[in-house]
Amino acid sequence: NNIADMCTLGWSVHPVIQTTVTYTGEEKGMIEEALLCKGESIRHEVQIFSHKVGLSLSMKHRDVVRRNLKLYDFFIYAEDDMRIRAEHVLAFLHENSRLSLRFQPFIPRFDRQHWIKNGVGG
């Protein structure tokens, strides 16, 4: 589990799940199980929005960042089809420090890329 791995490294993690789906008891149990770190439950939130939010759901993370801006120094936004591991974050931070020494100001970001080959996206 990516979030639990980050917690195991000693990072303070606070996942926020934003969805339009009400989870079943079994699904809630799976989330709780996935969010265990050293036998303790990781503090997290599940925010359920009306399905009417539509594509605007992908913008709701901005409210979470704005509300927690002074509490954390690093934010990750990911959708359900994205996997960000602790190794990715460590590599990102390493490269960020290297590039920041050469290029000021430098604001890097993770970005999901969709490659298209012969008209077929991936």
Secondary structure as UniProt FT lines:
FT   HELIX           2..8
FT   TURN            9..10
FT   STRAND          16..19
FT   HELIX           25..34
FT   STRAND          36..37
FT   TURN            38..39
FT   STRAND          40..41
FT   STRAND          45..48
FT   HELIX           51..59
FT   HELIX           61..68
FT   TURN            69..71
FT   TURN            80..81
FT   HELIX           86..102
FT   STRAND          116..117
FT   TURN            118..119
FT   STRAND          120..121
//
